Amino acid sequence: MAYKDSVERTTQRTQTKITGMVTCKTGSSNGVVKDLSAEGICFQLYFDIGAKTGQEVTIRSEELGFLTGMVRWYRGDKIGIKLNLSSNTAAQISSYYKHFRP
């Protein structure tokens, strides 16, 4: 089977500049949510926190509130976080789009 150059996303991503903090068992760092979807976040860290694939994380931001998830990937100063899906998570993301996005 041929290698795919791109990954098909199940949900649309929105570019953002939301500031916040990510915390995991190995540390915490402020940073920026670079993109957001109903299922995940790309977070650019200001400081390396040693996050590894599969590690549980929490995300706190004024716009999104408190979210939890799992590290899916890490590349340089960015980590991909799969959000723990719940009605609360969906409501928080929906609220962000309603109140903070033009």
N, C-alpha and C positions, 0 to 999 in steps of 0.2 A: 504494500500500500504506500502511496506517495505521501511525503511529509507535507502537512498543511502549514502555510506561511502565516495564517491568521487563525485566531480562535473565534468561533461564533459565540456571541453573547446572547444569553437568554433574556436579559433586560437591558434597556437603553441606559447609557451612562451620560451624566451631565458634568461638564467641567465646572469646578468650584474653586473658591479660595477661602474656605472655611478654616479658621484657626481653631486649634483644640489641643488635647493632650491624649497620648496613648500610653497605657500602662500594662505591663505584663510582669511575670514573676522575676524577670531579670533586670527590670528597670522601667523608667518612664521618660518620655520626651514630649515637649511641645512640638508642634508642627502644623502642617496644612493639609486638609483634605483636598487632593488634586482632582479627584472625580468621585461621583456618587451614583449609585443605582439602588434599586429596591433591595438588592441582595448583597451589595458589597461596597467597599471603599478602597481607594488608593490613597495612602497617607504618606506624605513626605516628612520624614523625621528631621529635627534639628540636630539631634544627638543619637549615636548608635546605642541601642538598648539591648542588643544581642537577641532580638526576636528570631525565632526559628519556626519553620513550617509546623503547623499543628498546635502551636502554643495559644492558649486562651489570652485574649486582650480585652481591655475596656477602653472606650473612647468617650471623652467628655468634651463638649463644646457648647457655647452659648446658643448657637443656632440649632443644633441637633439634640442637645441634652445628653443623657447617659445611654450608651449603647454597648453591647457586648458582641464578641465575635471570635474568630479563629484566624490565625495567620495562614494564608494560602501560599504566599510566595514572598520573597524579599530580594531586592536588587539594589545594591548600593544604599542610598539613603531613603528608598521607598519600600513600603510593605503593602501587600494586598491583603485585605481583611474580608473574610466571608462573614457577614452579619448573622447572628442568631435570629432567625426569623420568628416573629411573633406579631400579634395584633398591635402591641405597644410600639415595636420597631416600625411597623408600617405607618402608624399614626404619627410618629415623630418625623419620619421622612416626608410624609404628606404635609405636615405642618410646616416644614422647612420650605417646600415648594410654594405653599400658599402665602406664607408671611415674609420670606426673605428673597425669593426669586422674582424679578420683574416680569 
